[in-house]
Amino acid sequence: MNLYITCIKPLCILGVKSSRAFAILERPFAFLLDYKMAEADAEVLRRRVQQKVATELHDEIYKGTSKDPRTKLLKRKHGSAYSISNILWMVLALITFYMTDFYLTVLYDPSIRRTWLNFGVILIGVNLAIGAFLIVWLSWVKKIPSDDWETLYPAAIPIATGSFALGAVSLTIGLWPVWNIFTPVILFVQSMGVVVFIAMLPNF
């Protein structure tokens, strides 16, 4: 009993008082720690909001322009219009045009089905007219990027595509008596030459 009073009881009292004192001293430090964590979270949130606002402002100012770094990156990915493959298509189209006497054959060969040929020429003319409107008028004169063509004139590209497809079929039927099975190949090479030539035109 005396041992308990002299040794154990003071230690128990001291332990209780120490734990209470530690709890009292811990409260300011816990509050300070919570304040620092809340301040750090607020700083992260503020930086995220600033980054989002800056990104939206950048997109609004430079969207579709040459100053947009993403536009320059896309241009690099697309490659140059004066690539080796395009030059080869141009050379092949010129050789085919010369070897087949394409111009004189279309004008004077009596075996050509003129009705189909004329219908195909009209449809290809529609296609070229729409292409000239989009490229020359919108891109060169009005300085409207090609990404906005479908928004301004949604029917232009479908009409051009349909007229080209029907025109190619009509030309194939009209010229079939001259070159037979080689007719689609010759027309395809000539059409690729035209497409590559248009792609090589300078973008003013």
C-alpha positions as CSV (number, residue, x, y, z in Angstrom):
1,M,0.0,0.0,0.0
2,N,2.8,2.4,0.9
3,L,4.6,1.5,-2.3
4,Y,1.5,2.4,-4.3
5,I,1.2,5.8,-2.6
6,T,4.9,6.7,-2.9
7,C,5.7,5.4,-6.4
8,I,2.9,4.3,-8.6
9,K,0.3,6.9,-7.9
10,P,2.5,9.9,-8.7
11,L,3.5,8.3,-12.0
12,C,-0.2,7.8,-12.9
13,I,-1.0,11.4,-12.1
14,L,2.0,12.6,-14.0
15,G,1.0,10.5,-17.0
16,V,-2.5,11.9,-17.0
17,K,-1.3,15.4,-16.7
18,S,1.3,14.9,-19.4
19,S,-1.3,13.6,-21.9
20,R,-3.6,16.5,-21.1
21,A,-0.8,18.9,-21.6
22,F,0.2,17.3,-24.9
23,A,-3.4,17.6,-26.1
24,I,-3.6,21.2,-25.1
25,L,-0.3,22.0,-26.8
26,E,-1.3,20.0,-29.9
27,R,-4.3,22.1,-30.7
28,P,-2.5,25.2,-32.1
29,F,-0.1,23.1,-34.2
30,A,-3.1,21.1,-35.6
31,F,-4.9,24.3,-36.5
32,L,-1.7,25.7,-38.1
33,L,-1.3,22.4,-40.1
34,D,-4.9,22.5,-41.3
35,Y,-4.4,26.2,-42.3
36,K,-1.3,25.4,-44.3
37,M,-3.0,22.4,-46.1
38,A,-6.1,24.6,-47.0
39,E,-3.8,27.3,-48.3
40,A,-1.9,24.8,-50.5
41,D,-5.2,23.4,-51.9
42,A,-6.4,27.0,-52.6
43,E,-3.1,27.7,-54.4
44,V,-3.4,24.6,-56.6
45,L,-7.0,25.4,-57.4
46,R,-6.1,29.0,-58.3
47,R,-3.3,27.8,-60.7
48,R,-5.7,25.4,-62.4
49,V,-8.3,28.1,-62.9
50,Q,-5.6,30.5,-64.3
51,Q,-4.3,27.7,-66.7
52,K,-7.9,27.0,-67.9
53,V,-8.7,30.7,-68.5
54,A,-5.3,31.2,-70.3
55,T,-6.0,28.2,-72.6
56,E,-9.5,29.3,-73.5
57,L,-8.3,32.8,-74.2
58,H,-5.4,31.5,-76.4
59,D,-7.8,29.3,-78.3
60,E,-10.2,32.2,-78.8
61,I,-7.5,34.6,-80.1
62,Y,-5.4,32.2,-82.3
63,K,-7.9,29.6,-83.4
64,G,-7.4,28.7,-87.0
65,T,-4.6,31.2,-87.6
66,S,-1.0,30.7,-88.6
67,K,0.2,31.9,-85.1
68,D,-1.4,28.9,-83.4
69,P,1.4,26.4,-82.6
70,R,-1.0,23.5,-83.0
71,T,-1.8,24.7,-86.6
72,K,1.9,24.7,-87.4
73,L,2.3,21.3,-85.9
74,L,-0.6,20.0,-88.1
75,K,1.0,21.5,-91.1
76,R,4.2,19.7,-90.4
77,K,2.4,16.4,-89.9
78,H,0.6,16.9,-93.2
79,G,3.8,17.3,-95.0
80,S,4.8,19.5,-98.0
81,A,2.7,19.6,-101.2
82,Y,6.0,19.3,-103.1
83,S,6.7,15.8,-101.9
84,I,8.3,13.1,-104.0
85,S,5.0,11.2,-104.3
86,N,3.2,14.3,-105.6
87,I,5.9,15.0,-108.1
88,L,5.8,11.4,-109.3
89,W,2.0,11.6,-109.8
90,M,2.5,14.8,-111.9
91,V,5.1,13.2,-114.0
92,L,3.0,10.0,-114.5
93,A,0.0,12.1,-115.5
94,L,2.0,14.1,-118.0
95,I,3.5,10.9,-119.5
96,T,0.0,9.3,-119.8
97,F,-1.4,12.5,-121.3
98,Y,1.3,12.5,-123.9
99,M,1.4,8.8,-124.7
100,T,-2.4,8.4,-125.1
101,D,-2.9,11.6,-127.1
102,F,-5.5,12.4,-124.6
103,Y,-6.5,15.8,-125.8
104,L,-6.7,14.9,-129.5
105,T,-8.5,11.6,-128.8
106,V,-11.2,13.2,-126.7
107,L,-11.8,15.9,-129.3
108,Y,-11.7,13.9,-132.6
109,D,-12.1,10.1,-132.0
110,P,-15.3,8.9,-133.7
111,S,-15.8,5.9,-131.5
112,I,-16.4,7.9,-128.3
113,R,-19.9,7.9,-126.9
114,R,-20.4,11.7,-127.0
115,T,-23.5,11.8,-124.8
116,W,-21.8,10.1,-121.9
117,L,-18.7,12.1,-122.4
118,N,-20.5,15.5,-122.5
119,F,-22.5,14.6,-119.4
120,G,-19.3,13.6,-117.6
121,V,-17.6,16.8,-118.6
122,I,-20.5,18.8,-117.2
123,L,-20.3,17.0,-113.9
124,I,-16.5,17.3,-113.7
125,G,-17.0,21.0,-114.5
126,V,-19.4,21.4,-111.5
127,N,-16.8,19.7,-109.3
128,L,-14.0,22.0,-110.5
129,A,-16.3,25.1,-110.2
130,I,-17.0,24.3,-106.6
131,G,-13.3,23.6,-105.9
132,A,-12.4,26.9,-107.5
133,F,-15.0,28.7,-105.4
134,L,-13.7,27.1,-102.2
135,I,-10.0,27.5,-102.9
136,V,-9.7,30.8,-104.8
137,W,-12.6,32.8,-103.4
138,L,-12.8,31.6,-99.8
139,S,-9.2,30.8,-99.1
140,W,-7.3,33.3,-101.2
141,V,-9.7,36.2,-101.4
142,K,-11.7,36.0,-98.2
143,K,-8.9,34.4,-96.2
144,I,-11.3,31.8,-94.7
145,P,-9.6,28.6,-93.5
146,S,-10.6,25.3,-95.0
147,D,-11.9,24.1,-91.6
148,D,-14.8,26.6,-91.9
149,W,-15.9,25.6,-95.4
150,E,-18.4,23.0,-94.1
151,T,-19.8,25.5,-91.6
152,L,-20.4,28.3,-94.1
153,Y,-21.4,26.1,-97.1
154,P,-22.3,22.6,-95.8
155,A,-23.6,21.4,-99.2
156,A,-20.6,22.4,-101.2
157,I,-18.3,19.4,-100.5
158,P,-21.1,16.7,-100.8
159,I,-22.2,18.2,-104.2
160,A,-18.6,18.3,-105.4
161,T,-18.0,14.7,-104.3
162,G,-21.1,13.4,-105.9
163,S,-20.6,15.3,-109.2
164,F,-17.0,14.0,-109.4
165,A,-18.1,10.3,-108.8
166,L,-20.9,10.5,-111.4
167,G,-18.7,12.4,-113.8
168,A,-15.9,9.7,-113.5
169,V,-18.5,7.0,-114.3
170,S,-19.9,8.9,-117.2
171,L,-16.4,9.6,-118.6
172,T,-15.4,5.9,-118.3
173,I,-18.5,4.8,-120.2
174,G,-17.9,7.5,-122.9
175,L,-14.2,6.7,-123.4
176,W,-14.5,2.9,-123.0
177,P,-14.6,2.2,-126.8
178,V,-11.2,3.9,-127.1
179,W,-9.1,2.4,-124.3
180,N,-11.3,-0.4,-123.0
181,I,-10.1,-1.8,-119.7
182,F,-7.4,0.8,-119.4
183,T,-9.9,3.6,-119.4
184,P,-10.4,3.8,-115.6
185,V,-6.6,3.6,-115.0
186,I,-6.0,6.5,-117.5
187,L,-8.7,8.6,-116.0
188,F,-7.5,7.9,-112.5
189,V,-4.0,9.0,-113.3
190,Q,-5.2,12.1,-115.0
191,S,-7.5,13.0,-112.1
192,M,-4.6,12.5,-109.6
193,G,-2.5,14.8,-111.7
194,V,-5.1,17.5,-111.5
195,V,-5.5,17.1,-107.7
196,V,-1.7,17.2,-107.2
197,F,-1.5,20.3,-109.4
198,I,-4.2,22.1,-107.4
199,A,-2.4,21.0,-104.1
200,M,0.9,22.5,-105.4
201,L,-0.7,25.9,-106.0
202,P,0.6,28.5,-103.6
203,N,-1.6,29.4,-100.7
204,F,-1.8,33.1,-100.8
